[in-house]
Amino acid sequence: MNATLKTIPTEKSKMILKILMDAVAETLEKKRRLGQYAVMWDGKKPVQKGADAPTPKD
């Protein structure tokens, strides 16, 4: 998915984005502390990151 920003975001939009980013960062940190893996998007496909992440099957 490629998005192109054509307008300046409002202050409310900036606040919402910051809240969402903080929530994601907090959740990823919690998963890291608990030793859980996380599934993220690398731009092309989902990838699993973390110590206990299952090995990918090619």
Secondary structure by P-SEA (a helix, b strand, c coil): cbbbbcccccaaaaaaaaaaaaaaaaaaaaaaaacbbbbbbcccbbbbbccccccccc
